Amino acid sequence: MYMVRRLLFALLLCLPVAAFAQYTEGAPEAGDSTLVLSLEDALKIALSENVSVKVANLEVTRSEYAQKGSYASIFPQVNGSGSFQHTIRKQVMYMGGGSSSGSGSGGGGGMASMLAGAFDPINYYIGEFMKRHPDIAPYVPPATDPSEDTGGNGGIEVGRTNTFTAGINASMPIVNVQLWESLGLTADQVELAVEQARASRLGMVTSVKQAYFAVLMAKASHDVYNAVYENAKENYKLTEMRYNAQKASELDFTRAKSSLAAAIPNLYNAENSIELALWQLKAVMGLDLDRPIDIQGSLEDYADQMFRDIQEGADASLDGNSQLRQLAKQAELLSRQIRMQQYAYIPTLSLAFAYNYNAMAEDFDFKNYQWTPYSYLGIQLSIPIFSGFQRYHNIKQTRVQAQELAYQRTEAERQTRIAIRQSLSTMDTAMKTYEAAKDALESAEKAFDIALKSYQVGKSTLTDLNNTELVLTQTRLQVSQAVYSFILAKAGLEQTLGYDYTEEKQ
């Protein structure tokens, strides 16, 4: 049973080695399908593949189309029209005098009675003309009760049963100040969409940096825990040799075995953290999660950035902050909207044109219809007088919105300055932590070397060696964590100040 337990423990030792070998063998080499990325490569891919950036760019395109569409209102609007009308009951026209009773009675009193004699010659010539040309005589409806149709006053029905109309109508504004101001409003909306797309791009760049740095931190942690595992394995071998030679106690041998077994889960967790961080990076970049990738560099490559002057960020300009720029654009939109609402009190002048054809008939014999043209050209003046105080209240409402936006901008500026100070404070703390951890790391490495050599010659115990190794592990992680905290805070500061990656490249 003792030999079986030793074989199982040896197999357990080989598992982390195999896993780590698989991870290192998967490192990119020439001809490998793994995509090796630098930070700049990751940003370039994300700018072209990230979904939020694509949506923001499409929103800018949509706003540009909306702006172009708004200019159509200053051009002539041409429309074709057509209509059909079936008359159920025709209108009645009265000519001459009717009843000779008191003035104003029926249809024959008043002015009609006074002018009755003036229409007699016309009626005479019309009657003579129709007698000589019976073939073109107008349609006469069947006789009906005169009292039902015309009130018994001799009225004549006019028009025909079916009326057809077809034509073209056109209109164009000549003077419309409110319309002209609305064109500027759409232009401001395009600028706001562009700034919103820029904010989306800034957020995406920060997310990619955070995911990229998370992979570097996971790799740094993996290196630390792998070193712990390798040391534990060497200590176990050394303790086993000394135990077999009866130079080490069973307690030391058991502790060495426990330390080695305890190092294995940490190594597995570190490897899993790398995989999770890579998946997050691929998701932010917009790549397929099954696509194998790896990144270049290490956290130590960014350590030099920690010693640059960071105090200038405290007094940095907020002109590049995307949130404040969006609020400024919204303030301009509201100001223009107020002017546009005020211009609603100004009269408008427009030009109108129409060209129509009319046809009237009693049947549906279209080929024999006689089409008559009708056209006009005119100018229409519209003067706003009273609208139930709607325009007045609209202006008041927009002014309240502008006041609310001013308060929001003040609060946003205050929060932005707080975020800048927090980032600078985090960067300063990380820099101090890094310097202290570097000094502690040198001492911890020296102490571990001394303890290891002392343990090898039998002058110290395994407990002393494990204690020094624990301090060494903690200081290594502190160094990596300090660099990681610094570059994360720096990425957040760049987003707050509005440092655009694409503008920097240009």
RODO-2510 file (C-alpha; in nm, 4 decimals, decimal comma):
residues 506
     n   res          X          Y          Z
     1     m     0,0000     0,0000     0,0000
     2     y     0,2883     0,2335     0,0731
     3     m     0,4228     0,1911    -0,2813
     4     v     0,0759     0,2457    -0,4297
     5     r     0,0363     0,5711    -0,2409
     6     r     0,3748     0,6885    -0,3640
     7     l     0,2870     0,6057    -0,7229
     8     l    -0,0419     0,7956    -0,6967
     9     f     0,1326     1,0959    -0,5467
    10     a     0,3934     1,0905    -0,8229
    11     l     0,1132     1,0831    -1,0807
    12     l    -0,0479     1,3808    -0,9076
    13     l     0,2800     1,5676    -0,9396
    14     c     0,2924     1,5023    -1,3110
    15     l    -0,0513     1,6513    -1,3806
    16     p     0,0405     2,0179    -1,3207
    17     v     0,3605     1,9671    -1,5150
    18     a     0,1661     1,8278    -1,8105
    19     a    -0,0884     2,1056    -1,7899
    20     f     0,1813     2,3711    -1,7767
    21     a     0,3675     2,2061    -2,0615
    22     q     0,0509     2,2095    -2,2681
    23     y     0,0055     2,5804    -2,1926
    24     t     0,3664     2,6652    -2,2817
    25     e     0,3595     2,4446    -2,5889
    26     g     0,0546     2,6374    -2,7032
    27     a     0,2643     2,9551    -2,7070
    28     p     0,2663     3,1044    -3,0546
    29     e     0,5421     3,0057    -3,2869
    30     a     0,6052     3,0425    -3,6571
    31     g     0,3271     2,8755    -3,8509
    32     d     0,1023     2,8365    -3,5424
    33     s    -0,2661     2,9187    -3,5929
    34     t    -0,2772     3,1113    -3,2638
    35     l    -0,3241     3,4832    -3,3188
    36     v    -0,0599     3,6752    -3,1242
    37     l    -0,1677     4,0287    -3,0412
    38     s    -0,0049     4,3383    -2,9060
    39     l    -0,2168     4,6030    -2,7350
    40     e    -0,2217     4,8114    -3,0518
    41     d    -0,3298     4,5107    -3,2588
    42     a    -0,6115     4,4379    -3,0145
    43     l    -0,7329     4,7992    -3,0364
    44     k    -0,7261     4,7985    -3,4158
    45     i    -0,9282     4,4773    -3,4341
    46     a    -1,1784     4,6041    -3,1780
    47     l    -1,2295     4,9293    -3,3702
    48     s    -1,3398     4,7292    -3,6721
    49     e    -1,5166     4,4333    -3,5064
    50     n    -1,6666     4,5634    -3,1812
    51     v    -2,0476     4,5656    -3,1946
    52     s    -2,0977     4,8855    -2,9947
    53     v    -1,8621     5,0745    -3,2239
    54     k    -2,0431     4,9435    -3,5317
    55     v    -2,3796     5,0500    -3,3882
    56     a    -2,2435     5,3958    -3,3032
    57     n    -2,1053     5,4404    -3,6545
    58     l    -2,4385     5,3361    -3,8041
    59     e    -2,6123     5,5901    -3,5812
    60     v    -2,3879     5,8614    -3,7238
    61     t    -2,4743     5,7470    -4,0761
    62     r    -2,8448     5,7492    -3,9899
    63     s    -2,8185     6,1050    -3,8563
    64     e    -2,6419     6,2170    -4,1724
    65     y    -2,9212     6,0734    -4,3844
    66     a    -3,1750     6,2495    -4,1631
    67     q    -2,9897     6,5762    -4,2171
    68     k    -2,9913     6,5310    -4,5922
    69     g    -3,3591     6,4458    -4,5822
    70     s    -3,4368     6,7674    -4,3937
    71     y    -3,3030     6,9767    -4,6823
    72     a    -3,5807     6,8389    -4,9010
    73     s    -3,8264     7,0752    -4,7314
    74     i    -3,6702     7,3810    -4,9006
    75     f    -3,7132     7,2333    -5,2496
    76     p    -4,0404     7,2247    -5,4451
    77     q    -4,2751     6,9511    -5,3372
    78     v    -4,4411     6,8022    -5,6480
    79     n    -4,7277     6,5557    -5,6179
    80     g    -4,9616     6,3963    -5,8652
    81     s    -5,3295     6,3623    -5,7840
    82     g    -5,6374     6,1988    -5,9218
    83     s    -5,9967     6,1801    -5,8089
    84     f    -6,3372     6,0460    -5,9095
    85     q    -6,6672     6,1860    -5,7903
    86     h    -7,0136     6,0426    -5,8445
    87     t    -7,2897     6,2980    -5,7911
    88     i    -7,5927     6,1670    -5,6063
    89     r    -7,7950     6,4893    -5,6227
    90     k    -7,6930     6,7716    -5,8540
    91     q    -7,6827     7,1375    -5,7699
    92     v    -7,9616     7,3670    -5,8935
    93     m    -7,9054     7,7054    -6,0557
    94     y    -8,1826     7,9686    -6,0833
    95     m    -8,1992     8,2179    -6,3679
    96     g    -8,4622     8,4895    -6,3990
    97     g    -8,7512     8,5657    -6,1584
    98     g    -8,9652     8,3077    -5,9912
    99     s    -9,2695     8,3891    -5,7829
   100     s    -9,3984     8,7442    -5,8063
   101     s    -9,4994     8,7475    -5,4458
   102     g    -9,3322     8,9566    -5,1819
   103     s    -8,9632     9,0368    -5,2103
   104     g    -8,7207     8,7913    -5,0599
   105     s    -8,9644     8,4963    -5,0883
   106     g    -8,8486     8,1700    -5,2469
   107     g    -8,5854     8,1973    -5,5199
   108     g    -8,7480     8,4768    -5,7232
   109     g    -8,7508     8,7677    -5,4841
   110     g    -8,4976     9,0367    -5,4165
   111     m    -8,2156     9,0988    -5,6593
   112     a    -8,3125     8,8022    -5,8817
   113     s    -8,6524     8,9657    -5,9552
   114     m    -8,4880     9,2974    -6,0369
   115     l    -8,2502     9,1337    -6,2870
   116     a    -8,5021     8,8937    -6,4402
   117     g    -8,5431     9,1046    -6,7551
   118     a    -8,1698     9,1152    -6,8154
   119     f    -8,1580     8,7381    -6,8744
   120     d    -8,4456     8,7252    -7,1250
   121     p    -8,2312     8,7873    -7,4381
   122     i    -7,9823     8,5242    -7,3222
   123     n    -8,2534     8,2700    -7,2635
   124     y    -8,4022     8,3469    -7,6055
   125     y    -8,0769     8,2904    -7,7971
   126     i    -7,9964     7,9766    -7,6024
   127     g    -8,3376     7,8343    -7,6823
   128     e    -8,3069     7,9174    -8,0540
   129     f    -7,9588     7,7632    -8,0690
   130     m    -8,0761     7,4386    -7,9166
   131     k    -8,3714     7,4164    -8,1552
   132     r    -8,1368     7,4393    -8,4558
   133     h    -7,8836     7,1942    -8,3078
   134     p    -8,0752     6,9218    -8,1331
   135     d    -7,7795     6,6808    -8,1647
   136     i    -7,5733     6,8727    -7,9094
   137     a    -7,8537     6,9505    -7,6763
   138     p    -7,7570     6,8961    -7,3116
   139     y    -7,8800     6,6016    -7,1192
   140     v    -8,2225     6,6628    -6,9675
   141     p    -8,3092     6,4421    -6,6740
   142     p    -8,6469     6,2806    -6,6509
   143     a    -8,9205     6,5087    -6,5331
   144     t    -8,9742     6,5088    -6,1617
   145     d    -9,1864     6,6958    -5,9225
   146     p    -9,0753     7,0600    -5,9445
   147     s    -9,1571     7,1193    -5,5841
   148     e    -8,9235     6,8337    -5,4828
   149     d    -8,6191     6,9366    -5,6872
   150     t    -8,6285     7,3114    -5,7010
   151     g    -8,9011     7,4293    -5,4808
   152     g    -9,1242     7,4974    -5,7809
   153     n    -8,9217     7,8021    -5,8859
   154     g    -8,7933     7,6791    -6,2240
   155     g    -8,4365     7,5954    -6,1216
   156     i    -8,1954     7,4167    -6,3587
   157     e    -7,9713     7,1301    -6,2471
   158     v    -7,6065     7,1810    -6,3399
   159     g    -7,3156     6,9417    -6,3748
   160     r    -7,2996     6,5758    -6,4651
   161     t    -7,3134     6,2586    -6,2679
   162     n    -6,9453     6,1493    -6,2960
   163     t    -6,6500     6,3853    -6,2504
   164     f    -6,2860     6,2861    -6,3133
   165     t    -5,9865     6,4985    -6,2124
   166     a    -5,6128     6,4356    -6,2682
   167     g    -5,3201     6,6721    -6,2376
   168     i    -4,9995     6,7873    -6,0732
   169     n    -4,9649     7,0132    -5,7681
   170     a    -4,6455     7,1846    -5,6544
   171     s    -4,5523     7,4067    -5,3623
   172     m    -4,2304     7,5638    -5,2363
   173     p    -4,1525     7,7813    -4,9343
   174     i    -4,0227     8,1290    -5,0147
   175     v    -3,9927     8,2790    -4,6675
   176     n    -3,9989     8,0390    -4,3709
   177     v    -3,7534     8,1324    -4,0958
   178     q    -3,8616     7,8475    -3,8691
   179     l    -3,7869     7,5990    -4,1455
   180     w    -3,4401     7,7415    -4,2022
   181     e    -3,3618     7,7215    -3,8326
   182     s    -3,4723     7,3570    -3,8244
   183     l    -3,2041     7,2766    -4,0832
   184     g    -2,9396     7,3922    -3,8378
   185     l    -3,1048     7,1775    -3,5726
   186     t    -3,0503     6,8608    -3,7765
   187     a    -2,6866     6,9587    -3,8312
   188     d    -2,6382     6,9836    -3,4537
   189     q    -2,8004     6,6430    -3,4139
   190     v    -2,5413     6,4949    -3,6496
   191     e    -2,2617     6,6485    -3,4407
   192     l    -2,4181     6,5019    -3,1261
   193     a    -2,4329     6,1572    -3,2893
   194     v    -2,0652     6,1891    -3,3841
   195     e    -1,9740     6,2728    -3,0254
   196     q    -2,1802     5,9799    -2,8965
   197     a    -1,9934     5,7522    -3,1360
   198     r    -1,6677     5,8940    -3,0024
   199     a    -1,7817     5,8188    -2,6460
   200     s    -1,8607     5,4620    -2,7490
   201     r    -1,5163     5,4317    -2,9041
   202     l    -1,3489     5,5677    -2,5896
   203     g    -1,5378     5,3197    -2,3743
   204     m    -1,4456     5,0350    -2,6057
   205     v    -1,0756     5,1306    -2,5990
   206     t    -1,0812     5,1353    -2,2192
   207     s    -1,2571     4,7975    -2,2084
   208     v    -0,9997     4,6440    -2,4426
   209     k    -0,7134     4,7833    -2,2333
   210     q    -0,8689     4,6489    -1,9138
   211     a    -0,9196     4,3041    -2,0677
   212     y    -0,5665     4,3057    -2,2119
   213     f    -0,4116     4,4070    -1,8797
   214     a    -0,6218     4,1424    -1,7020
   215     v    -0,4564     3,8771    -1,9185
   216     l    -0,1142     4,0173    -1,8282
   217     m    -0,2052     4,0091    -1,4591
   218     a    -0,3311     3,6522    -1,4895
   219     k    -0,0063     3,5508    -1,6569
   220     a     0,1985     3,7244    -1,3885
   221     s     0,0029     3,5416    -1,1187
   222     h     0,0535     3,2164    -1,3074
   223     d     0,4289     3,2750    -1,3159
   224     v     0,4343     3,3359    -0,9402
   225     y     0,2304     3,0262    -0,8556
   226     n     0,4287     2,8165    -1,1001
   227     a     0,7486     2,9267    -0,9255
   228     v     0,5893     2,8293    -0,5948
   229     y     0,5008     2,4894    -0,7381
   230     e     0,8511     2,4330    -0,8742
   231     n     1,0068     2,5289    -0,5403
   232     a     0,7656     2,3020    -0,3550
   233     k     0,8515     2,0177    -0,5888
   234     e     1,2262     2,0642    -0,5391
   235     n     1,1809     2,0905    -0,1639
   236     y     0,9760     1,7711    -0,1660
   237     k     1,2466     1,5845    -0,3564
   238     l     1,5156     1,7162    -0,1260
   239     t     1,3156     1,6342     0,1861
   240     e     1,2375     1,2871     0,0527
   241     m     1,6065     1,2171    -0,0028
   242     r     1,6918     1,3390     0,3447
   243     y     1,4031     1,1437     0,4936
   244     n     1,5179     0,8221     0,3227
   245     a     1,8680     0,8921     0,4547
   246     q     1,7152     0,9426     0,8016
   247     k     1,8372     1,3042     0,8094
   248     a     1,4895     1,4575     0,8077
   249     s     1,1976     1,3874     1,0323
   250     e     0,8684     1,2451     0,9174
   251     l     0,7078     1,5770     1,0106
   252     d     0,9283     1,7643     0,7615
   253     f     0,8554     1,5058     0,4963
   254     t     0,4803     1,5363     0,5549
   255     r     0,4999     1,9164     0,5444
   256     a     0,6897     1,9065     0,2179
   257     k     0,4282     1,6766     0,0696
   258     s     0,1463     1,9055     0,1942
   259     s     0,3127     2,2179     0,0558
   260     l     0,3457     2,0548    -0,2830
   261     a    -0,0163     1,9387    -0,2827
   262     a    -0,1342     2,2870    -0,1766
   263     a     0,0548     2,4506    -0,4643
   264     i    -0,1304     2,2509    -0,7297
   265     p    -0,4808     2,4130    -0,6930
   266     n    -0,3294     2,7610    -0,7093
   267     l    -0,1567     2,6688    -1,0332
   268     y    -0,4792     2,5348    -1,1813
   269     n    -0,6679     2,8480    -1,0769
   270     a    -0,4015     3,0659    -1,2354
   271     e    -0,4252     2,8760    -1,5634
   272     n    -0,8050     2,9047    -1,5575
   273     s    -0,7775     3,2789    -1,4918
   274     i    -0,5701     3,3158    -1,8077
   275     e    -0,8333     3,1360    -2,0140
   276     l    -1,1155     3,3444    -1,8704
   277     a    -0,9243     3,6661    -1,9291
   278     l    -0,8553     3,5677    -2,2899
   279     w    -1,2239     3,4925    -2,3454
   280     q    -1,3138     3,8340    -2,2070
   281     l    -1,0604     3,9976    -2,4361
   282     k    -1,1998     3,8166    -2,7392
   283     a    -1,5539     3,9143    -2,6436
   284     v    -1,4626     4,2820    -2,6132
   285     m    -1,2716     4,2739    -2,9406
   286     g    -1,5608     4,1071    -3,1194
   287     l    -1,3697     3,7899    -3,2118
   288     d    -1,4978     3,4350    -3,2146
   289     l    -1,4579     3,2841    -2,8671
   290     d    -1,3195     2,9642    -3,0200
   291     r    -1,0419     3,1530    -3,2004
   292     p    -0,7088     3,0803    -3,0252
   293     i    -0,5244     3,4007    -2,9337
   294     d    -0,2395     3,5067    -2,7122
   295     i    -0,0886     3,8420    -2,6195
   296     q     0,2595     3,9842    -2,6143
   297     g     0,4545     4,1431    -2,3334
   298     s     0,4258     4,1398    -1,9557
   299     l     0,3308     4,3783    -1,6777
   300     e     0,6955     4,4711    -1,6266
   301     d     0,6918     4,6281    -1,9725
   302     y     0,4559     4,8956    -1,8358
   303     a     0,6527     4,9620    -1,5181
   304     d     0,8436     5,2513    -1,6790
   305     q     0,5166     5,4440    -1,7205
   306     m     0,4844     5,4647    -1,3441
   307     f     0,7698     5,7105    -1,3063
   308     r     0,6439     5,9792    -1,5386
   309     d     0,5084     6,3042    -1,4070
   310     i     0,1391     6,2530    -1,3341
   311     q     0,0671     6,5803    -1,1542
   312     e    -0,0196     6,7553    -1,4783
   313     g    -0,3388     6,5498    -1,4908
   314     a    -0,4769     6,7379    -1,1890
   315     d    -0,5010     7,0579    -1,3921
   316     a    -0,5818     6,8892    -1,7226
   317     s    -0,8426     7,0476    -1,9456
   318     l    -1,1867     6,8932    -1,9567
   319     d    -1,2417     6,9917    -2,3183
   320     g    -1,1920     6,6338    -2,4306
   321     n    -1,4362     6,4758    -2,1857
   322     s    -1,7053     6,3153    -2,3959
   323     q    -1,9854     6,3485    -2,1413
   324     l    -1,9312     6,7233    -2,1037
   325     r    -1,9077     6,7638    -2,4791
   326     q    -2,2373     6,5807    -2,5262
   327     l    -2,4031     6,8030    -2,2675
   328     a    -2,2673     7,1096    -2,4481
   329     k    -2,4106     6,9813    -2,7782
   330     q    -2,7456     6,9200    -2,6124
   331     a    -2,7401     7,2756    -2,4768
   332     e    -2,6824     7,4058    -2,8292
   333     l    -2,9728     7,1942    -2,9536
   334     l    -3,2058     7,3375    -2,6903
   335     s    -3,0933     7,6913    -2,7652
   336     r    -3,1610     7,6418    -3,1344
   337     q    -3,4936     7,4783    -3,0550
   338     i    -3,5975     7,7855    -2,8537
   339     r    -3,5131     8,0112    -3,1462
   340     m    -3,7040     7,7846    -3,3813
   341     q    -4,0097     7,8008    -3,1568
   342     q    -3,9828     8,1794    -3,1404
   343     y    -3,9683     8,1984    -3,5180
   344     a    -4,3111     8,0313    -3,5259
   345     y    -4,4524     8,3834    -3,4678
   346     i    -4,3068     8,5049    -3,8004
   347     p    -4,5347     8,4911    -4,1075
   348     t    -4,4484     8,2475    -4,3844
   349     l    -4,4706     8,2920    -4,7591
   350     s    -4,4979     8,0045    -5,0056
   351     l    -4,5449     7,9528    -5,3773
   352     a    -4,8148     7,7209    -5,5125
   353     f    -4,8785     7,5821    -5,8597
   354     a    -5,1351     7,3363    -5,9978
   355     y    -5,2180     7,1961    -6,3402
   356     n    -5,5247     6,9722    -6,3561
   357     y    -5,7517     6,8134    -6,6164
   358     n    -6,1234     6,7701    -6,5531
   359     a    -6,3830     6,5616    -6,7318
   360     m    -6,7576     6,5284    -6,6628
   361     a    -6,9887     6,2676    -6,8114
   362     e    -7,3005     6,0685    -6,7524
   363     d    -7,1417     5,7366    -6,8526
   364     f    -6,8044     5,5571    -6,8450
   365     d    -6,7141     5,5890    -7,2139
   366     f    -6,3645     5,7231    -7,1514
   367     k    -6,2554     5,7539    -7,5149
   368     n    -6,5221     6,0124    -7,5837
   369     y    -6,4563     6,2240    -7,2766
   370     q    -6,3740     6,5881    -7,3228
   371     w    -6,0873     6,6794    -7,0875
   372     t    -6,0626     7,0433    -6,9833
   373     p    -5,7340     7,1841    -6,8401
   374     y    -5,7302     7,3962    -6,5310
   375     s    -5,4147     7,5551    -6,3825
   376     y    -5,3059     7,8305    -6,1496
   377     l    -4,9944     7,9895    -5,9986
   378     g    -5,0186     8,1741    -5,6697
   379     i    -4,8483     8,2995    -5,3570
   380     q    -4,9794     8,2141    -5,0120
   381     l    -4,9119     8,4232    -4,7036
   382     s    -4,9717     8,2666    -4,3615
   383     i    -4,9782     8,4960    -4,0576
   384     p    -4,9918     8,3239    -3,7154
   385     i    -5,2334     8,5076    -3,4897
   386     f    -5,3556     8,2848    -3,2081
   387     s    -5,2947     7,9194    -3,1239
   388     g    -5,4294     7,8918    -2,7709
   389     f    -5,0897     7,9913    -2,6198
   390     q    -4,9341     7,6677    -2,7509
   391     r    -4,6250     7,8380    -2,8923
   392     y    -4,5780     8,0361    -2,5711
   393     h    -4,5886     7,7288    -2,3496
   394     n    -4,3570     7,5343    -2,5832
   395     i    -4,0931     7,8038    -2,5428
   396     k    -4,1309     7,8005    -2,1647
   397     q    -4,0992     7,4218    -2,1568
   398     t    -3,7799     7,4227    -2,3619
   399     r    -3,6264     7,6924    -2,1423
   400     v    -3,6917     7,4788    -1,8345
   401     q    -3,5157     7,1884    -2,0082
   402     a    -3,2185     7,4147    -2,0807
   403     q    -3,2012     7,5118    -1,7134
   404     e    -3,2110     7,1466    -1,6077
   405     l    -2,9314     7,0696    -1,8523
   406     a    -2,7195     7,3507    -1,7071
   407     y    -2,7494     7,1969    -1,3607
   408     q    -2,6617     6,8541    -1,5014
   409     r    -2,3532     6,9944    -1,6702
   410     t    -2,2349     7,1544    -1,3452
   411     e    -2,2772     6,8261    -1,1586
   412     a    -2,1131     6,6271    -1,4389
   413     e    -1,8123     6,8574    -1,4351
   414     r    -1,7806     6,8156    -1,0583
   415     q    -1,7990     6,4360    -1,0856
   416     t    -1,5466     6,4389    -1,3697
   417     r    -1,2930     6,6293    -1,1606
   418     i    -1,3490     6,3840    -0,8759
   419     a    -1,2864     6,0928    -1,1149
   420     i    -0,9639     6,2561    -1,2341
   421     r    -0,8405     6,3025    -0,8782
   422     q    -0,9307     5,9438    -0,7903
   423     s    -0,7370     5,8118    -1,0896
   424     l    -0,4359     6,0275    -1,0032
   425     s    -0,4499     5,9180    -0,6398
   426     t    -0,4681     5,5525    -0,7424
   427     m    -0,1751     5,5970    -0,9788
   428     d     0,0307     5,7712    -0,7110
   429     t    -0,0487     5,5001    -0,4559
   430     a     0,0349     5,2286    -0,7065
   431     m     0,3680     5,3936    -0,7843
   432     k     0,4607     5,4127    -0,4156
   433     t     0,3444     5,0549    -0,3623
   434     y     0,5539     4,9398    -0,6543
   435     e     0,8690     5,1045    -0,5184
   436     a     0,8151     4,9550    -0,1728
   437     a     0,7295     4,6121    -0,3149
   438     k     1,0416     4,6131    -0,5332
   439     d     1,2599     4,6772    -0,2298
   440     a     1,0737     4,4099    -0,0355
   441     l     1,1129     4,1695    -0,3262
   442     e     1,4889     4,2022    -0,3245
   443     s     1,4992     4,1288     0,0475
   444     a     1,2533     3,8401     0,0139
   445     e     1,4542     3,6791    -0,2664
   446     k     1,7724     3,7109    -0,0629
   447     a     1,6045     3,5678     0,2458
   448     f     1,4636     3,2769     0,0458
   449     d     1,8026     3,1947    -0,1027
   450     i     1,9599     3,1967     0,2430
   451     a     1,6831     2,9825     0,3889
   452     l     1,7048     2,7382     0,0985
   453     k     2,0806     2,6933     0,1325
   454     s     2,0485     2,6613     0,5094
   455     y     1,7816     2,3960     0,4687
   456     q     1,9932     2,2083     0,2170
   457     v     2,2824     2,1842     0,4626
   458     g     2,0473     2,1096     0,7500
   459     k     2,0893     2,4347     0,9440
   460     s     1,7226     2,5424     0,9175
   461     t     1,3871     2,3732     0,9151
   462     l     1,1342     2,3357     0,6392
   463     t     0,9044     2,5700     0,8289
   464     d     1,1612     2,8493     0,8014
   465     l     1,1914     2,7829     0,4288
   466     n     0,8153     2,7848     0,3792
   467     n     0,7790     3,1115     0,5693
   468     t     1,0378     3,2867     0,3549
   469     e     0,8765     3,1457     0,0411
   470     l     0,5367     3,2769     0,1475
   471     v     0,6793     3,6255     0,1923
   472     l     0,8483     3,5985    -0,1475
   473     t     0,5209     3,4952    -0,3129
   474     q     0,3313     3,7835    -0,1548
   475     t     0,5861     4,0431    -0,2590
   476     r     0,5915     3,9142    -0,6170
   477     l     0,2143     3,9438    -0,6343
   478     q     0,2304     4,2922    -0,4801
   479     v     0,4713     4,4079    -0,7497
   480     s     0,2455     4,2797    -1,0263
   481     q    -0,0667     4,4168    -0,8572
   482     a     0,0918     4,7629    -0,8249
   483     v     0,1699     4,7789    -1,1967
   484     y    -0,1756     4,6445    -1,2802
   485     s    -0,3489     4,9039    -1,0608
   486     f    -0,1427     5,1826    -1,2153
   487     i    -0,2159     5,0994    -1,5785
   488     l    -0,5862     5,0416    -1,5049
   489     a    -0,6126     5,3831    -1,3387
   490     k    -0,4209     5,5366    -1,6275
   491     a    -0,6612     5,3842    -1,8797
   492     g    -0,9562     5,5232    -1,6840
   493     l    -0,7920     5,8654    -1,6687
   494     e    -0,7367     5,8663    -2,0433
   495     q    -1,1045     5,7883    -2,0993
   496     t    -1,2104     6,0643    -1,8587
   497     l    -0,9881     6,3201    -2,0294
   498     g    -1,1059     6,2016    -2,3706
   499     y    -0,7761     6,0806    -2,5140
   500     d    -0,9006     5,9247    -2,8366
   501     y    -0,6864     5,6376    -2,9667
   502     t    -0,7754     5,7065    -3,3316
   503     e    -0,6961     6,0780    -3,3001
   504     e    -0,3608     5,9981    -3,1418
   505     k    -0,2775     5,7616    -3,4301
   506     q    -0,3672     6,0299    -3,6830
***
